[in-house]
Amino acid sequence: MSKRVTVMIQDDLDKKIRHYQSKMIQKENSTYSYSKAVNDLLRKAI
């Protein structure tokens, strides 16, 4: 289940998340949402 949450992300982290998102789009040759990228990165870190 997904939950809508608003967070403030600093510019340097946003750049890293978007870079990860870009890599995943190329890897999967498909769309890859910003939210999915954030969730993936949070799962790896926690």
Secondary structure, 3 states (H helix, E strand, C coil): CCCCCCCCCCHHHHHHHHHHHHHHHHHHCCCCCHHHHHHHHHHHHC
